[in-house]
Amino acid sequence: MSEEAGALHVRTVAELARGVREGEFTASELTEALLERIRGLNEDLNAFITVTAEQALAVATAADRARNSGSAPPLNGVPIVHKDLFCTSGVLTTCGSRMLANFVPPYDATVVQRLTNAGAVTLGKTNMDEFAMGSSNETSWFGPVANPWDTSRSPGGSSGGSAAAVAARLVPAATGTDTGGSIRQPAALTGTVGLKPTYGRVSRHGMVAFASSLDQAGVITRSAEDAAMLLGVIAGFDERDSTCLDRPVPDYVAGLRRPLKGLKIGIVRQHFDEGLDPQCASRIRAALDVLRDEGASLREVDLPNLALSVPTYYVVAPAECSSNMSRFDGVRFGYRADSPEDLLDLYCRSRGEGFGAEVRRRILTGTYVLSAGYYDAYYLKAQKVRQLINQDFRNAFGDVDVIAGPTAPTTAFALGEKTDDPITMYLNDIYTIGANLAGLPAISLPCGFAGKLPVGLHLVGPHFAEERILNVAHQYQLLTDWHRACPEGFA
Amino acid sequence: MSAWETVIGLEIHMQLATVSKIFSGAATAYGAEPNTQASLIDLGYPGVLPVLNAEAVRMACKFGLAVNASIASRSVFARKNYFYPDLPKGYQISQYELPIVSRGELLILDDDGREKRVGITRAHLEEDAGKSLHAGSDEFSRIDLNRAGTPLLEIVSDPDLRSPKEAVAYMRKIHTLVRYLGISDGNMQEGSFRCDANVSIRRRGQQTLGTRTELKNLNSFRFVEKAINFEIERQREVLEDGNTVVQETRLYDADLDETRAMRTKEEANDYRYFPDPDLLPVEIDEAFIRSVRDSLPELPDAKRQRFVAQYDIRQADAEILTMSRATADYFEAVAAGTDARLAANWVLGDLSAALNRDGLEIEQSRIPPEQLAGLLERIADKTISGKIAKDVFEGMWAGEGSASEIIEARGLRQITDSSAIEAVVDAVIAAHSGQVAEYRAGKDKLIGFFVGQVMKDTRGKANPAEVNRILKERLKG
């Protein structure tokens, strides 16, 4: 092992892929090393629901064989973990719910399949808020995840297990899903990079649905470069998802090199109002200064309807959720209540016992807003506001290339702090939800610390501008070291 | 005339004849082992997504164009949410606000035989649910999801029908049409073609509609007529007793020939329809519509008119011959080789009877059309009589060979040689002097007796026209 690259667990995807390719170490050695780390450190974090050690070692052995025969795919031997709502053939896929605590899918999600085909080695499935409904990872049936920067705090959610695992250097990269900020907010709270692509850029096939028109698969990594590499693998048309667009996939890694000179960055004034923690605000401003110093220009943009994004989201998402959750009825798979008296009892108790409180709350909200007599006032109106928000972004992107701001209003909050107050919890996604409603690509990247806790910079681009936001994030990371900072105890 | 007027609208649920399901690649074939034709999509597995079958869209367009409807340039799939064990996702994917077909029409014959226009409100695509089996003493209900995801076209008529007979005429016409178009097998036993009827009555002259009831799952033409008849009578009694009709769903019980209340409006589900976010709107352009229009076959009405004009056959015969495309094709193949009127008579007569007797469809006829034409040609060229032809037909049906082969083998060639017939006639006259005297005394009807005797002695082979001519000449005395 070469000294300057450091221990295996701190290296990036790009570095590990190179290491296996060049024979610096084998995929098996790498897999063993990270499995060992997971065994030692996961207990404090609860980032994993399932560790697939045996399968991982078998895949790693095959990766080594492929390498030796000279037919290695691009991510050959690189360890990865998947949020536990990506279906994995033959491996438990729980969605963080008692409802699916026994569910073993017979197929792989497209995202999983593409990463596997690219040579990645799956080490396990990560903890998450139940069915991706939550912003703190506390709604998981398998217990909360701890933030590696302070284990009394939440890593955010819903992709909290993925973010914690990457931040704690248990794995270089993880998949996640983002419906209202579920990749970006945990990335911000754990000092990692979280990329949510454009809606339709990555197939949703095999991703258990929460809110179908908002859900999008993405990745959590430690560098923008890694996010670019992985996006190149998972993006692209899939005939099994009608909402997945048939558009060419650019070379995202090649796009990283573009200089910042001439970049026009939009700033939304309301993002810096009193809702934002002052320490976080100063970190964001400092990050914007770094970009300006490299030749980017800043200008204010107006998103007049953005203030309506949280209420709009909490109509649209629960509506779709209420319908998507209907298939969990105790009849064909998943949790079934003991000795039901009749069909109604089977439904009521299976769902009542199988779903946690937050999922039940959203099903009820969604059922209400779709009901006869309320549909126009809630669902239809929310869809109209969604169009307006989309239009606001479209107008703004006439003037700027990206919109920058905070990812979350605060740094990581204490576990238990917000569990009794769903509204405050929902407001944690105030800066991220707009990108979901408008289907835009967005990324969160570490830009410093408030106290000992990381702060995330949020970049949003126009539809299919992943290349540009990755480029800006990468250029920022060439100038700063925040993404190399490692939580104490996990170095 | 009754003081009451009946108002009926029909909703026909028709299975489209696609090879695979509307949102998955699983087969739609009927009769497979339970749950062997259900993919993960049909089972509503977590994570799987529907992908629309383009063929189902094409078939819906065919229907729309055939009933002169407008085809939506943009139609939307919606989720109809309700819980039932045979509905795997907890919602049915259907179309709600923006159906693919709207504002069509169909001409039927009303009870007085006059042509009448029936409006078609809309036709929309949707997926079928599975089947629940509640068998006898078994404490479990069983579910077969083979049917789940089968494409259906739901065709909704305007409330333009005024009698049970009109309702049946409309349903039959749709049935004929969709089989012509090749978009449904129309098989009612297998549930490929079933219907709900919305029925209300009102005082004649009244403008507003009466309260309607919905009769569910009528799966034969006979049941449609009987169920509506029962329901009209029931509603009339309710109203004449001074009560009001309750808006409700009723189920027709064929065994008892009655309808029974299933659920009232208040008990109806709130389906919470909303656009399905997993499917994009269906966008159809002019070029697609043109390509579908170009693929349409000749439709029943046009074919019937052509048959009357081209073959000079009766309206009524043309109507029956064009009821199915297969029958029409068969007829045309026969008519190509012989006299068309004779062909019509035989297809509608002996051939139909034989098919019915053996329970066969015309496609399965034991006598191909060219062979039937061969038989009819032997009648036309006087080789055999029509009566003998019936025997030859039976021989052909039994697989004894072509008409000519059977005629030769059995020696059935008609006797047209007048000297041979004259000899038999003379013998008959000599043997029946009594009857000859009566005939000559004016009892003309006895000619039939003499013809019968001659035919008997020639074993039916004498040319009947020739026999008549010679008999009349000799009997003149």
Interface residues (C-beta under 8 A of the other chain):
Chain A: L85 F86 C87 T93 C95 L100 F103 P105 P106 Y107 A109 R204 H205 G206 M207 V208 A209 A211 S212 S213 E239 R240 D241 S242 T243 A319 E320 S322 S323 M325 S326 R327 F328 D329 V331 R332 F333 L343 Y347 T367 L370 S371 A372 Y375 Y379
Chain B: L40 L43 G44 Y45 P46 G47 V48 L49 P50 V51 L52 R79 N81 F83 P85 P88 K89 G90 Y91 I143 D270 R272 Y273 F274 P277 D278 L279 L280
